[in-house]
Structure formats: structure tokens, C-alpha cells
């Protein structure tokens, strides 16, 4: 069944007497993306030290439940929106665009067998065959798949059985503009629950992310010159009203980040950058964006800090001893104060850049290695 709120009970996948799966697509599905997306999807489903990289996070059990999550499909692109882990049972996913008529399609791809299970054309199920059986791998039981077809206002896919290995859900946007879609989904369980972190979470590397954000800032300052112009051109079309000001919600940050030509070349992705800049908050206000835009200047000021440290203690060992412990923290503050006076970058921003990565307070060894 497709258990979405607002969908009629007649919207089901059922078997005919000869065992074939018959799909009766939903006639209507009341959907208000504006309401559903008022806040970005919570990042709390991922444990500490991990960042949410997917609109869907597969926790151990979502029995009898359903959830929803927005996703921005970039223009003229086919993107793997999320991964479906092995062993997910009775997964049901529906997708609807915010703008009626947007050219977006939902597909399921199997990297192991290198085939599309669901696609408008050529899949195990497709627009010409709305139901089918997939044999999966080896002795794994067959999985029934039902599909609404790609022309449905709300596209729906249902698996009856457990996925035999990892799959990918792709969103294809053939339009000339980004398209905001809303996923609704449910499943009975996510297999053995042995995976840690849950599928949809990725290890967060604060050091790698800071380097990427600095490089993004240097590019943005060179291209746009002023923060106000960068905000208008990079973020303007993605903003929504938030507490009486305009802000970019988390699920639209990909548009801002992917405008950078080197975005895909970095290990840190847009989700990492958002976490680094917003520290768990749901939206990027203009003030937060301007802080990100100018972080290249903070990095340059930290180079001045490092140069002063080299003058005081020429060797790595001496410099590390100088900054260690309680006295070292005081010395670091003195160096930062001098650097702030010389460069015009605030103490707070210098402190966060140098000592805010490992969460320990003071200059940790990894932070020192970054400086040196």
C-alpha cells in the first residue's frame, strides 16, 4: 500500500490471481511543500561527529511511520539523491515537485547489477510496465516493485520485500531551473541495524571542510568582489522568509555551493560546508553568508598569526611546547590579539578558526599542525 496522508485507500499495489502485481495509482495526494519545508530536515538523526548527507536517513526501525524531506534537484542534472541500504523492507517512496509541470523524474539504480530497476524507459518497471518482479542476488527472495509512472503528478515507487543490496534513488531534472521536490517515505525496518552510522550519514571532517570553505571564499571574493553582490547572485533565488528576514534553508544550500567550479573536486561537500558555517542551525541568513564569504580574509590573518609564532619559536617542537596547556592558551590569546590588531579580523573569528575545530578548547595538536 501507499500509506501517505491524503492518498485514498484505493491507492494500493496488489496481486492478481495469477501472481502479477497490479498497481492502482493514487488519484490525488494533497501536498503543500511550503508547509512541509518550513524547516530543513533535522540533522539529529546522525550521531555526533557525522553530517547528514541525504534527505533520507535509514534508522533501525520506522515501523508504521512515515516521514518527509525536501530535496533540491539542480537544473539539467541527474543526481543520486540518496542511497538505499541492503535489507530495507517494504520501502515506499513518493516524490512531488513544488511547481506543477517541472520536468523531474524519480529513478532507482542498482550499482551492483548496473541496471535501472525503475525508470521511464528500460527499467525492470517503467512507464510501459508499472509492476514487476526483481530477482535480486543469488538465493535472495524476489522483490515486487510497483510504480506510478513518470507522468504522475506525484511519482510513487513501492518495494514489497527486502532490498538485496545497496541501491540509489536518482532525481533527473530536465528543466532549465532548479526544482524543489518533496519526498515522502516509509519502511518497516532497515535490515540488521548493524550499520553505524545510519545510511544517509557521513563522517564529518572539520579540518578538511574548513580548507574547502576557505577555497570557496577566495573564489567568491575574486568573482563577485562584494558580499552583497555574492548574496544576490548565489543565494538570492534560493531564499525563503525566515523570522521576517530572507535566508537559505539547508536543503537549498547545494545551489550556492555547486556554483563553485571546484565543488565536486573537494572531499568536503555542500552538506559539510553548511554544517561548518551554521553549526547545526537550519538556515543561512545573509549575515551568516557574509561571514562565510569573508572567511578567506580570516585565513590570511591566521597566516600572520603563524608567522609571528615562527618568529617566537622557530622549531616545530618549541612552538608546540609554547602553545600547550593553560599557559599556552594564554599565549595563543596574546598572539591572536596582536594579529587582530594588525589585520582587522576580530578575535572571535580568529579564535574559532584556530581553536574551534577539534572541540577541545585551546590549540590541539591537529590544529597546531594546521598552523605550522
DRENNU-440342 format. One record per residue: x, z, y of N, C-alpha, C in turn. Coordinates in steps of 0.1 Angstrom, whole numbers, padded with zeros to 4 digits, always signed. Layout:
N
XZYXZYXZY
...
***
This chain:
372
+0008+0000-0012+0000+0000+0000+0009+0000+0012
+0003-0004+0023+0010-0004+0036+0004+0008+0044
+0010+0020+0044+0003+0032+0049+0004+0034+0064
+0003+0023+0072+0005+0025+0086-0007+0029+0094
-0005+0038+0103-0016+0043+0111-0023+0031+0118
-0036+0030+0117-0042+0019+0123-0045+0007+0114
-0037+0006+0103-0039-0005+0094-0051-0002+0085
-0059-0012+0082-0071-0009+0074-0067-0006+0059
-0075+0001+0052-0072+0004+0038-0071-0008+0029
-0078-0019+0034-0077-0031+0026-0064-0038+0026
-0055-0033+0035-0042-0039+0036-0033-0033+0025
-0033-0040+0013-0025-0034+0002-0018-0045-0005
-0008-0041-0014-0003-0050-0024-0008-0046-0037
-0014-0054-0045-0020-0050-0057-0017-0061-0068
-0018-0057-0080-0015-0066-0091-0028-0072-0097
-0028-0085-0099-0039-0092-0106-0038-0090-0121
-0049-0093-0128-0049-0090-0143-0037-0096-0150
-0031-0108-0145-0020-0113-0153-0007-0108-0148
-0007-0097-0140+0006-0091-0136+0012-0095-0124
+0007-0106-0118+0013-0111-0105+0009-0102-0094
+0017-0101-0083+0014-0092-0072+0007-0100-0062
-0005-0095-0058-0013-0101-0048-0012-0093-0035
-0010-0100-0024-0009-0094-0011-0021-0097-0002
-0027-0087+0003-0037-0089+0013-0031-0083+0026
-0028-0092+0035-0021-0088+0047-0030-0080+0057
-0024-0072+0065-0032-0064+0075-0038-0074+0084
-0051-0071+0087-0058-0078+0098-0053-0074+0111
-0052-0061+0113-0047-0056+0126-0038-0044+0124
-0030-0042+0134-0022-0030+0134-0020-0026+0149
-0027-0015+0153-0026-0011+0167-0012-0006+0170
-0006-0012+0179+0008-0008+0182+0010-0007+0197
+0016+0004+0201+0020+0005+0215+0034+0008+0216
+0043-0002+0218+0057+0001+0218+0061+0010+0230
+0054+0008+0241+0058+0016+0253+0056+0030+0250
+0046+0034+0243+0044+0049+0240+0054+0053+0229
+0056+0044+0219+0065+0048+0208+0079+0049+0212
+0083+0041+0222+0097+0041+0226+0100+0049+0239
+0091+0058+0243+0093+0066+0255+0106+0073+0254
+0110+0078+0242+0123+0084+0240+0130+0076+0229
+0143+0075+0230+0151+0069+0220+0150+0077+0207
+0152+0070+0195+0152+0077+0183+0162+0088+0182
+0158+0099+0177+0166+0111+0177+0179+0109+0169
+0190+0114+0174+0203+0113+0166+0205+0125+0157
+0195+0134+0157+0197+0147+0150+0197+0145+0135
+0193+0133+0130+0193+0131+0115+0207+0129+0110
+0216+0127+0118+0230+0126+0114+0237+0140+0116
+0246+0144+0106+0253+0157+0108+0263+0156+0119
+0268+0168+0123+0278+0169+0133+0291+0160+0129
+0296+0153+0139+0308+0145+0137+0304+0131+0133
+0291+0128+0132+0287+0114+0128+0278+0109+0139
+0277+0096+0140+0269+0089+0150+0258+0081+0143
+0247+0081+0149+0236+0072+0143+0238+0058+0146
+0240+0049+0136+0243+0035+0138+0231+0026+0135
+0220+0032+0131+0209+0024+0125+0196+0029+0130
+0186+0020+0133+0173+0025+0136+0166+0033+0125
+0171+0031+0113+0165+0038+0101+0177+0047+0095
+0174+0059+0093+0183+0068+0086+0176+0073+0073
+0183+0071+0062+0176+0074+0049+0181+0088+0045
+0172+0098+0048+0175+0111+0043+0169+0113+0029
+0171+0124+0023+0168+0126+0009+0154+0123+0005
+0145+0127+0014+0131+0125+0010+0122+0124+0022
+0113+0114+0022+0103+0112+0032+0090+0110+0026
+0087+0118+0015+0075+0117+0007+0063+0118+0016
+0054+0109+0015+0041+0109+0021+0042+0107+0037
+0054+0105+0041+0056+0104+0056+0058+0090+0061
+0058+0088+0074+0062+0076+0080+0069+0079+0093
+0077+0069+0097+0084+0071+0110+0085+0058+0117
+0089+0058+0129+0090+0046+0137+0103+0046+0145
+0108+0034+0148+0121+0034+0156+0122+0020+0163
+0125+0020+0175+0127+0007+0183+0141+0001+0180
+0141-0012+0182+0154-0019+0180+0154-0031+0189
+0165-0034+0195+0167-0045+0205+0174-0056+0197
+0166-0067+0195+0172-0079+0189+0178-0088+0200
+0191-0090+0201+0197-0097+0211+0193-0112+0211
+0194-0119+0222+0190-0133+0223+0198-0142+0214
+0192-0151+0208+0199-0162+0200+0208-0156+0190
+0203-0146+0182+0212-0139+0173+0204-0136+0160
+0212-0134+0149+0207-0128+0137+0215-0116+0134
+0209-0104+0134+0217-0092+0134+0212-0084+0122
+0222-0077+0115+0218-0068+0104+0214-0055+0111
+0201-0053+0112+0196-0041+0120+0199-0028+0113
+0198-0028+0099+0201-0016+0092+0204-0019+0077
+0210-0010+0070+0213-0012+0056+0203-0003+0048
+0199-0008+0037+0190-0001+0028+0199+0003+0016
+0200+0016+0013+0209+0020+0002+0203+0019-0011
+0212+0019-0021+0208+0018-0035+0198+0030-0039
+0188+0027-0046+0179+0038-0051+0168+0042-0043
+0166+0035-0031+0154+0038-0023+0141+0034-0030
+0132+0042-0031+0120+0039-0039+0108+0037-0030
+0101+0026-0033+0088+0022-0027+0090+0021-0011
+0100+0014-0007+0102+0012+0007+0092+0003+0013
+0086+0007+0024+0077-0002+0032+0081-0002+0046
+0083-0014+0051+0088-0016+0065+0078-0026+0072
+0075-0023+0084+0067-0032+0093+0074-0034+0106
+0074-0046+0112+0080-0048+0125+0071-0056+0134
+0070-0052+0146+0062-0059+0156+0070-0060+0169
+0070-0072+0176+0076-0073+0189+0068-0067+0200
+0075-0062+0210+0068-0057+0222+0060-0069+0229
+0066-0080+0230+0060-0092+0236+0054-0101+0226
+0041-0102+0226+0034-0111+0217+0040-0125+0218
+0043-0132+0207+0048-0145+0208+0063-0146+0207
+0071-0135+0208+0085-0135+0207+0089-0141+0193
+0099-0149+0193+0104-0156+0181+0113-0147+0173
+0108-0137+0167+0116-0128+0159+0111-0128+0144
+0121-0127+0135+0117-0127+0121+0125-0116+0114
+0119-0110+0104+0125-0100+0096+0129-0105+0082
+0141-0103+0078+0146-0108+0065+0153-0097+0058
+0153-0098+0044+0161-0089+0036+0171-0097+0028
+0184-0093+0029+0195-0100+0023+0202-0090+0013
+0207-0096+0002+0214-0089-0008+0229-0094-0008
+0238-0085-0002+0252-0090-0002+0258-0091-0016
+0253-0083-0026+0259-0084-0039+0255-0097-0046
+0243-0101-0046+0239-0113-0052+0239-0125-0043
+0242-0123-0030+0243-0133-0020+0231-0142-0019
+0219-0135-0018+0207-0142-0017+0197-0135-0007
+0188-0142-0001+0178-0136+0007+0166-0133-0003
+0162-0120-0003+0151-0116-0010+0138-0119-0003
+0139-0118+0011+0127-0120+0019+0132-0129+0031
+0126-0141+0032+0130-0150+0043+0118-0160+0045
+0117-0165+0057+0106-0175+0059+0107-0187+0049
+0119-0191+0046+0121-0201+0036+0133-0197+0027
+0131-0201+0014+0142-0199+0005+0144-0185-0001
+0136-0176+0002+0138-0162-0004+0131-0161-0017
+0133-0149-0023+0125-0146-0035+0110-0146-0031
+0107-0140-0020+0094-0142-0014+0096-0148+0000
+0086-0156+0004+0088-0164+0016+0074-0167+0022
+0073-0176+0032+0060-0179+0038+0052-0187+0027
+0058-0194+0018+0051-0201+0008+0048-0193-0005
+0054-0182-0006+0053-0173-0017+0053-0159-0013
+0042-0153-0011+0041-0140-0004+0043-0128-0014
+0045-0130-0026+0047-0119-0036+0056-0124-0047
+0064-0115-0052+0073-0119-0063+0080-0108-0070
+0087-0110-0081+0094-0100-0088+0109-0103-0087
+0117-0093-0085+0131-0094-0083+0138-0086-0095
+0146-0093-0102+0152-0087-0114+0163-0077-0111
+0169-0078-0100+0180-0069-0096+0192-0070-0104
+0198-0059-0108+0211-0059-0115+0210-0054-0129
+0215-0061-0139+0216-0056-0153+0203-0052-0159
+0203-0039-0164+0191-0034-0170+0182-0027-0160
+0185-0028-0147+0176-0021-0137+0162-0027-0138
+0152-0019-0137+0138-0024-0138+0135-0034-0126
+0126-0043-0129+0123-0053-0119+0116-0046-0107
+0118-0052-0096+0112-0047-0083+0102-0057-0078
+0090-0052-0075+0079-0061-0069+0081-0061-0054
+0080-0073-0048+0081-0074-0034+0069-0081-0028
+0063-0076-0018+0052-0082-0011+0056-0085+0003
+0051-0095+0009+0055-0100+0023+0043-0105+0030
+0042-0102+0043+0031-0106+0051+0032-0121+0055
+0045-0126+0055+0048-0139+0060+0054-0137+0074
+0062-0147+0079+0069-0146+0091+0060-0148+0103
+0048-0154+0101+0040-0157+0112+0030-0146+0116
+0030-0136+0108+0021-0124+0111+0025-0117+0124
+0015-0113+0132+0018-0106+0144+0027-0093+0141
+0023-0086+0130+0031-0075+0125+0036-0080+0111
+0049-0082+0110+0055-0086+0098+0057-0074+0089
+0054-0075+0076+0054-0063+0067+0061-0067+0054
+0069-0058+0049+0076-0060+0036+0074-0047+0028
+0071-0049+0016+0069-0037+0007+0076-0039-0006
+0085-0029-0010+0091-0029-0023+0083-0019-0032
+0080-0023-0044+0074-0014-0054+0084-0012-0065
+0091+0000-0065+0102+0002-0073+0114+0006-0065
+0126+0008-0072+0138+0013-0065+0148+0002-0064
+0154+0001-0052+0164-0009-0049+0176-0007-0058
+0181-0017-0065+0192-0016-0075+0206-0015-0068
+0207-0020-0056+0220-0018-0049+0217-0020-0034
+0227-0019-0026+0226-0019-0011+0220-0033-0007
+0211-0032+0003+0205-0044+0009+0207-0043+0024
+0204-0054+0031+0205-0054+0045+0192-0060+0051
+0186-0054+0061+0175-0059+0068+0180-0066+0081
+0178-0079+0082+0182-0087+0093+0171-0090+0102
+0173-0090+0115+0164-0095+0125+0169-0107+0132
+0162-0118+0131+0165-0130+0137+0157-0133+0149
+0164-0134+0161+0157-0137+0173+0161-0151+0178
+0152-0160+0178+0155-0174+0182+0152-0176+0196
+0148-0166+0203+0144-0168+0218+0156-0167+0227
+0154-0170+0239+0164-0170+0249+0166-0157+0256
+0158-0147+0253+0159-0134+0259+0159-0123+0248
+0165-0112+0250+0164-0101+0241+0149-0097+0238
+0147-0093+0225+0133-0089+0222+0133-0075+0216
+0125-0067+0222+0123-0053+0217+0113-0053+0206
+0117-0048+0194+0107-0047+0183+0106-0032+0179
+0095-0029+0173+0093-0015+0167+0092-0016+0152
+0100-0008+0145+0099-0007+0131+0091+0005+0127
+0082+0003+0118+0075+0015+0111+0079+0014+0097
+0082+0026+0091+0087+0025+0077+0084+0038+0070
+0084+0038+0057+0082+0049+0048+0088+0046+0035
+0092+0057+0027+0096+0055+0014+0094+0069+0007
+0094+0068-0007+0092+0080-0014+0104+0089-0015
+0115+0083-0019+0128+0091-0018+0139+0081-0017
+0151+0086-0015+0163+0078-0012+0173+0079-0024
+0168+0080-0036+0177+0080-0048+0183+0094-0051
+0195+0094-0054+0201+0107-0059+0205+0117-0048
+0204+0112-0035+0208+0121-0024+0222+0126-0024
+0230+0118-0032+0244+0122-0033+0253+0117-0021
+0247+0107-0014+0254+0101-0003+0255+0110+0009
+0267+0112+0014+0269+0120+0026+0280+0113+0035
+0276+0110+0047+0264+0113+0054+0253+0104+0049
+0240+0106+0054+0229+0097+0050+0232+0083+0055
+0227+0073+0047+0228+0059+0051+0222+0058+0065
+0229+0051+0074+0225+0050+0088+0233+0058+0097
+0242+0066+0092+0251+0075+0100+0266+0070+0097
+0274+0071+0107+0288+0067+0106+0297+0077+0112
+0309+0079+0106+0318+0089+0112+0322+0085+0126
+0322+0095+0135+0324+0093+0149+0339+0096+0152
+0346+0087+0158+0360+0089+0162+0361+0089+0177
+0362+0101+0183+0361+0103+0198+0373+0096+0204
+0385+0097+0198+0397+0091+0204+0396+0076+0204
+0392+0070+0193+0391+0055+0193+0380+0050+0202
+0369+0058+0203+0358+0054+0212+0363+0055+0227
+0370+0066+0230+0375+0067+0244+0383+0055+0248
+0392+0051+0239+0401+0039+0242+0392+0027+0244
+0382+0025+0236+0373+0013+0238+0365+0014+0251
+0360+0026+0255+0353+0027+0267+0362+0024+0279
+0374+0029+0279+0384+0026+0289+0386+0011+0291
+0388+0004+0279+0390-0010+0280+0377-0017+0285
+0365-0013+0281+0353-0018+0287+0352-0016+0302
+0356-0004+0307+0356-0001+0321+0365-0010+0329
+0377-0012+0323+0387-0021+0330+0381-0035+0331
+0375-0040+0321+0369-0053+0321+0358-0054+0331
+0349-0044+0331+0337-0044+0340+0341-0043+0355
+0351-0034+0358+0356-0033+0372+0362-0047+0376
+0370-0053+0367+0376-0066+0371+0365-0077+0373
+0354-0077+0365+0344-0087+0366+0334-0085+0377
+0330-0073+0379+0319-0070+0388+0324-0063+0401
+0335-0057+0401+0341-0052+0414+0335-0038+0418
+0322-0038+0418+0315-0025+0423+0305-0021+0412
+0304-0008+0411+0295-0002+0401+0280-0006+0403
+0276-0007+0416+0262-0011+0418+0259-0025+0413
+0268-0034+0415+0266-0047+0410+0266-0048+0395
+0275-0040+0389+0276-0040+0374+0263-0034+0368
+0258-0024+0375+0245-0018+0370+0234-0028+0371
+0233-0035+0382+0222-0045+0383+0223-0056+0373
+0236-0061+0371+0237-0073+0362+0238-0070+0347
+0244-0058+0344+0245-0055+0330+0233-0047+0325
+0228-0038+0333+0217-0029+0329+0204-0031+0334
+0203-0038+0346+0190-0039+0353+0179-0044+0345
+0180-0054+0336+0169-0059+0328+0165-0050+0317
+0174-0040+0314+0171-0031+0303+0165-0017+0307
+0164-0015+0320+0160-0002+0324+0145+0001+0322
+0142+0014+0321+0128+0018+0320+0127+0031+0329
+0115+0034+0333+0112+0046+0341+0114+0058+0333
+0123+0067+0338+0126+0080+0331+0126+0091+0342
+0117+0100+0341+0117+0111+0351+0118+0106+0365
+0111+0096+0369+0110+0090+0382+0122+0083+0386
+0131+0079+0377+0143+0071+0380+0144+0061+0369
+0152+0050+0372+0154+0040+0362+0166+0043+0353
+0165+0041+0340+0175+0044+0330+0175+0035+0319
+0186+0034+0312+0187+0025+0300+0186+0034+0287
+0175+0033+0279+0174+0041+0267+0185+0037+0257
+0187+0046+0248+0198+0043+0238+0196+0030+0230
+0184+0027+0226+0182+0015+0218+0184+0002+0226
+0186+0003+0239+0188-0009+0247+0203-0010+0251
+0211+0000+0248+0225+0000+0253+0233-0011+0246
+0229-0016+0235+0236-0027+0228+0237-0039+0238
+0227-0042+0246+0227-0053+0255+0238-0051+0265
+0240-0039+0270+0250-0036+0280+0264-0037+0274
+0266-0032+0262+0279-0032+0256+0283-0046+0251
+0273-0053+0245+0277-0066+0239+0279-0077+0249
+0277-0074+0262+0281-0084+0273+0296-0085+0274
+0303-0074+0269+0317-0074+0269+0323-0084+0259
+0331-0093+0262+0336-0103+0252+0344-0096+0240
+0350-0085+0242+0357-0078+0232+0349-0068+0224
+0336-0067+0226+0328-0057+0220+0329-0057+0205
+0328-0069+0199+0329-0070+0184+0343-0068+0178
+0353-0069+0187+0367-0068+0182+0371-0053+0181
+0363-0044+0186+0366-0030+0186+0360-0022+0174
+0367-0013+0169+0361-0005+0158+0350+0004+0163
+0351+0009+0176+0340+0016+0182+0329+0007+0186
+0317+0009+0182+0306+0001+0186+0297+0007+0197
+0287+0000+0200+0279+0004+0212+0273+0018+0209
+0270+0022+0197+0264+0035+0194+0275+0046+0197
+0287+0043+0193+0298+0053+0196+0300+0054+0211
+0300+0043+0218+0302+0044+0233+0291+0052+0240
+0278+0050+0235+0267+0057+0241+0269+0072+0238
+0273+0076+0226+0275+0090+0222+0286+0096+0231
+0297+0089+0233+0308+0094+0241+0303+0096+0255
+0296+0087+0261+0292+0087+0275+0281+0097+0278
+0271+0098+0268+0259+0106+0271+0258+0119+0263
+0267+0121+0253+0268+0134+0246+0255+0139+0241
+0248+0130+0233+0235+0134+0227+0223+0132+0235
+0224+0128+0248+0212+0125+0256+0206+0112+0252
+0194+0110+0256+0186+0098+0251+0187+0086+0260
+0191+0088+0272+0191+0077+0282+0203+0077+0291
+0207+0065+0296+0218+0064+0305+0212+0061+0319
+0213+0071+0328+0209+0069+0341+0219+0061+0349
+0216+0057+0361+0226+0050+0369+0238+0058+0372
+0236+0071+0374+0248+0080+0377+0257+0080+0364
+0251+0081+0352+0259+0081+0340+0266+0068+0338
+0259+0057+0342+0266+0044+0341+0277+0043+0350
+0276+0047+0362+0287+0046+0372+0299+0055+0368
+0296+0066+0361+0307+0074+0355+0315+0066+0345
+0307+0059+0336+0313+0050+0326+0321+0039+0332
+0315+0033+0342+0321+0021+0349+0335+0025+0355
+0336+0037+0360+0349+0041+0366+0359+0048+0357
+0356+0049+0345+0365+0057+0336+0379+0051+0335
+0380+0038+0337+0393+0032+0338+0402+0038+0349
+0396+0042+0360+0404+0050+0370+0408+0063+0365
+0400+0070+0357+0404+0083+0352+0415+0081+0342
+0415+0070+0334+0426+0068+0325+0439+0066+0333
+0438+0058+0344+0450+0056+0352+0455+0069+0358
+0446+0078+0362+0450+0091+0367+0457+0100+0356
+0452+0098+0344+0458+0106+0333+0472+0101+0330
+0475+0088+0333+0489+0083+0332+0498+0090+0342
+0493+0093+0354+0500+0101+0364+0503+0115+0358
+0493+0121+0352+0494+0134+0346+0505+0134+0335
+0505+0123+0327+0515+0122+0316+0529+0120+0322
+0530+0112+0333+0543+0110+0339+0549+0123+0345
+0540+0131+0351+0545+0145+0356+0550+0153+0344
+0543+0153+0333+0547+0160+0321+0560+0156+0316
+0562+0143+0316+0575+0137+0311+0587+0142+0320
+0584+0143+0333+0594+0148+0342+0597+0163+0340
+0587+0171+0337+0589+0185+0335+0596+0188+0321
+0592+0181+0311+0597+0183+0298+0599+0169+0291
+0612+0164+0292+0615+0151+0287+0613+0148+0272
+0614+0158+0264+0612+0155+0249+0598+0159+0245
+0594+0152+0234+0580+0155+0229+0579+0169+0224
+0589+0175+0218+0588+0188+0213+0587+0198+0224
+0595+0196+0235+0595+0205+0246+0581+0204+0253
+0576+0192+0255+0563+0190+0262+0552+0197+0254
+0552+0196+0241+0541+0202+0232+0542+0217+0234
+0554+0223+0233+0555+0237+0235+0550+0242+0249
+0553+0233+0259+0549+0237+0272+0534+0238+0274
+0526+0229+0266+0512+0229+0268+0504+0237+0257
+0511+0243+0248+0505+0251+0237+0500+0264+0242
+0489+0270+0235+0485+0283+0237+0478+0286+0251
+0476+0299+0254+0469+0303+0266+0477+0299+0278
+0490+0301+0278+0499+0297+0289+0499+0282+0291
+0499+0275+0280+0498+0260+0281+0486+0255+0287
+0475+0262+0285+0462+0258+0291+0463+0260+0306
+0469+0270+0310+0471+0273+0325+0480+0262+0331
+0491+0259+0324+0500+0248+0329+0493+0235+0329
+0485+0232+0319+0477+0219+0320+0468+0218+0332
+0462+0230+0335+0453+0230+0346+0461+0228+0359
+0473+0233+0360+0481+0231+0372+0485+0217+0373
+0489+0211+0362+0492+0196+0362+0480+0188+0366
+0469+0191+0361+0456+0184+0364+0453+0185+0379
+0454+0197+0384+0451+0199+0398+0460+0191+0407
+0473+0190+0404+0482+0182+0412+0479+0167+0410
+0475+0163+0398+0471+0149+0396+0459+0146+0403
+0449+0155+0403+0436+0152+0410+0439+0150+0425
+0447+0159+0431+0451+0158+0445+0457+0144+0448
+0466+0140+0439+0473+0127+0441+0465+0115+0439
+0455+0115+0430+0448+0103+0426+0433+0103+0432
+0428+0114+0435+0414+0115+0440+0404+0116+0429
+0408+0116+0416+0399+0118+0405+0397+0133+0403
+0384+0137+0401+0381+0151+0400+0387+0158+0388
+0389+0171+0390+0394+0179+0379+0385+0179+0367
+0372+0179+0369+0363+0179+0358+0365+0166+0349
+0366+0155+0356+0368+0143+0348+0381+0142+0341
+0392+0147+0348+0405+0147+0341+0405+0157+0329
+0398+0168+0331+0398+0178+0320+0391+0173+0308
+0379+0166+0310+0372+0161+0299+0380+0150+0292
+0386+0141+0300+0394+0130+0294+0405+0135+0285
+0412+0146+0290+0424+0151+0283+0421+0161+0272
+0412+0170+0275+0409+0181+0265+0396+0181+0259
+0388+0171+0261+0374+0171+0256+0371+0163+0244
+0381+0159+0237+0379+0150+0225+0378+0158+0212
+0386+0168+0210+0386+0175+0197+0376+0187+0197
+0370+0190+0208+0360+0201+0208+0366+0215+0207
+0379+0216+0209+0386+0229+0206+0389+0236+0219
+0389+0230+0231+0393+0236+0243+0409+0235+0244
+0414+0234+0256+0428+0232+0258+0433+0219+0252
+0446+0217+0252+0452+0204+0248+0455+0206+0233
+0448+0199+0224+0450+0199+0210+0462+0190+0207
+0467+0190+0194+0478+0182+0190+0474+0167+0191
+0462+0163+0186+0458+0149+0187+0457+0145+0201
+0452+0153+0210+0451+0150+0224+0464+0149+0231
+0474+0157+0226+0487+0156+0232+0494+0143+0228
+0492+0139+0215+0498+0126+0210+0492+0115+0218
+0479+0116+0222+0473+0105+0231+0480+0105+0244
+0483+0117+0250+0490+0117+0263+0504+0112+0262
+0511+0116+0251+0525+0112+0250+0528+0098+0246
***
